[in-house]
Amino acid sequence: MEDTDSQSPPVEHDTAHASRTRTIDPSEAVTGVAIVLGILGGAIGVVSTLVLADASSVGSWIAYCLIAALAGGSAGIVVGGMFGAIFAVTKGITVPARSNHQG
């Protein structure tokens, strides 16, 4: 059975059109910004815990840093996903819809 489900339209080879424009899938923008801000949020959570926490032992420092990294990372992922979606929408990037019309 032949796989007719393609993700991208056929490529036309035109030698007159030398410059290419790269279009970014909105899901790539959302994922990329979410990963970057998630890592940044986790790092900020750990650093702020080390500076502000009043821990009595090493174990409590580790637990506080772990909780802060998870909280900061998840907050960064949420905010990064929102910013990535905003960037993708404002640039006007659309993904072509697949049509599975069988007739």
Contacts in CASP RR format, 6 or more apart in sequence:
PFRMAT RR
TARGET T0000
AUTHOR 0000-0000-0000
METHOD contacts of the structure
MODEL  1
MEDTDSQSPPVEHDTAHASRTRTIDPSEAVTGVAIVLGILGGAIGVVSTL
VLADASSVGSWIAYCLIAALAGGSAGIVVGGMFGAIFAVTKGITVPARSN
HQG
5 98 0 8 1.000
5 100 0 8 1.000
9 96 0 8 1.000
23 93 0 8 1.000
24 88 0 8 1.000
24 91 0 8 1.000
24 93 0 8 1.000
25 93 0 8 1.000
25 95 0 8 1.000
26 84 0 8 1.000
26 85 0 8 1.000
26 88 0 8 1.000
26 89 0 8 1.000
26 93 0 8 1.000
26 95 0 8 1.000
29 84 0 8 1.000
29 85 0 8 1.000
29 87 0 8 1.000
29 88 0 8 1.000
29 93 0 8 1.000
30 80 0 8 1.000
30 81 0 8 1.000
30 84 0 8 1.000
30 85 0 8 1.000
30 88 0 8 1.000
31 81 0 8 1.000
32 84 0 8 1.000
33 80 0 8 1.000
33 81 0 8 1.000
33 83 0 8 1.000
33 84 0 8 1.000
33 87 0 8 1.000
34 76 0 8 1.000
34 77 0 8 1.000
34 78 0 8 1.000
34 80 0 8 1.000
34 81 0 8 1.000
34 84 0 8 1.000
35 77 0 8 1.000
36 80 0 8 1.000
37 76 0 8 1.000
37 77 0 8 1.000
37 79 0 8 1.000
37 80 0 8 1.000
37 81 0 8 1.000
37 83 0 8 1.000
38 72 0 8 1.000
38 73 0 8 1.000
38 74 0 8 1.000
38 75 0 8 1.000
38 76 0 8 1.000
38 77 0 8 1.000
38 80 0 8 1.000
39 73 0 8 1.000
40 76 0 8 1.000
41 72 0 8 1.000
41 73 0 8 1.000
41 75 0 8 1.000
41 76 0 8 1.000
42 68 0 8 1.000
42 69 0 8 1.000
42 70 0 8 1.000
42 71 0 8 1.000
42 72 0 8 1.000
42 73 0 8 1.000
42 76 0 8 1.000
43 69 0 8 1.000
44 72 0 8 1.000
45 65 0 8 1.000
45 68 0 8 1.000
45 69 0 8 1.000
45 71 0 8 1.000
45 72 0 8 1.000
45 73 0 8 1.000
46 65 0 8 1.000
46 68 0 8 1.000
46 69 0 8 1.000
48 68 0 8 1.000
49 61 0 8 1.000
49 64 0 8 1.000
49 65 0 8 1.000
49 67 0 8 1.000
49 68 0 8 1.000
50 61 0 8 1.000
50 65 0 8 1.000
53 61 0 8 1.000
53 64 0 8 1.000
55 61 0 8 1.000
55 64 0 8 1.000
END
